[in-house]
Structure formats: structure tokens, C-alpha cells
Amino acid sequence: MAVQPEGTPCWADAMFSDVEGAKSFYGDVLGWTFSEASSEFGNYTQALVNGKAVAAVVPPMPGAEGQSAWCLYFASPDAAATARKIRDKGGEVLMEPMAVGDFGTMLLAREPSGAVFGVWQAGVHEGFELTAEPGAYCWAELFTREPDRSDPFLTGVFPYTAQQLLDDEMDFRLFNVGDETVLGRMLMTDEFPPEVPSYVNVYFTVEDCDAAVAKATERGAILRFGPMSSPFGRFAALTDPQGASFSVIDITTTEGDMPKLSDVT
């Protein structure tokens, strides 16, 4: 795949104290195989589907043991410029732009409501080599209790236009790059325990949502929501055995009419 337009999700990785356990779990649930670990870059290990890179797993940095979470990276043509925008719009840069060999340049940041995300300026590694296919990344949503802080931040940092779902029971917003919808934002309701912070939820594609959930829970994952059918597919939210939250979605099994949206000015 070519370098993605600015603001498009382009990569996902996660730290695991038990990397071999994570490889076994996701290999079983999502059908991943794995490349050789790169000792030069902290044993960073790419996950593969049919030989194409779809994500990565890595041991935790010192002091971050036991803090497994998926991190979604957004494409940027200039990571340093994006870092300045993040600060200007009320976010926090957790890791300054750092060159990763000739692969590209990364930074880690926190948006104003607390969700952590990454930014990737591509070098030879352009990001996902496969999307929306079984085992590959498909979609992501920012879950936040403070959309009044998150929404203007997102449109201030990235070249997004926004659309609001017309639904009295759900506060949900979509963010677009040109004609492509690239990110959702969901208001966290009281159903979320108060200790759960804002976070970015990453969806991986599966052939059969129910079968994937059964396999995941059999391997020690916790089912948080679903499976549920929607106009976008049948999906479920899970927490893996090491505490990282993710979702699975079968985009071929849809139900109901597409929701009505209103442009946000």
C-alpha cells in the first residue's frame, strides 16, 4: 500500500510482557504469523497475514511492564509539524518524534481527554500492507467522556471533516479525510466503569465474529460487548489475556439501514 493521506490510520502495535503468549493468542484468534524479531529495535516483531504486515508486538519499555494496550498510528507527512499542532490544540507529546532507522519517524501523544495514540511519518515502512481482510486492521474509534475536548482537537491536528450520527440514544461522530471515513468517536456512557480512561479501540477483521469470540474467550480473553450485528458488520469488543482491548468485526455480515449523518461545521 502507498503512503496514506495525513490523518489516516496507518499502523497498530502493542506492548506485551509475554510476547510469546501474545503471538500465540493472536495467531490463534486472527490467524497471524510473525516475522523475525528485530533485536536492533527492541525485538519489535511484525504480525503477518499471507506474508503482508498487519500489526506488530513488542516487549514493554522499562517501567511499562503489565500495561498492554493497542496503539493506533496516524499518518503524517511531517511528524515534527504534527507534534507542534498536538501541543497547540491542547494535547501532550509523550515521546518526541524519533527516527526508527530508515523505516520512518514516530511519536506518541495523548489527546486532551486522555487517549494515547501514535503518529507515523513513513520511510521505507509505509504502514499496513493489508486492510479490511481477515486478520487485518479495519476500523478504529476513540472512546471519550469529553467529546467537547476531543472533537476540536482531532479536526485541529488532522485535516478532517466531521459528521454527526443523528441518533438521540448515541453520541457518535465520524471523521473523514476527503471522501474516506477514517475514524469514529464514541461518547463513553455510564456503562463504562469510571476507572476506564479514554482510549482508541482498534478493530481487526475476521471471517466469523462469533467463532473469533469463542476462540478468544477459550484462550482467556474477556468479552466486553457483543457479538452484535450492525449496518457496518457483526462485531464484538474483547480484552485479551494481558489486558489489551480490541474488537473483531465481520464486515460481510450486516444488518439494518445505514445511519443518517449530519455534516459538522
ABEGO torsion letter per residue (X at the ends): XBBBBBGBBABBBBBBABAAAAAAAAAAAAGBBBBBBBAAAGGBBBBBBGGBBABBBBBBBBGABGBBBBBBBBBBABAAAAAAAAAAAGBBBABBBBBBEAAEBBBBBBBAAGBBBBBBBBBABAEBABBGBBGBBABBBBBBABAAAAAAAAAAABBBBBBBBBBAABBBBBBBBEABBABBBBBBBAABBAABBBBBBBBBBBABAAAAAAAAAAAGBBBABOBBBBAAEBBBBBBBAAGBBBBBBBAABBBEBBBBBBBBX
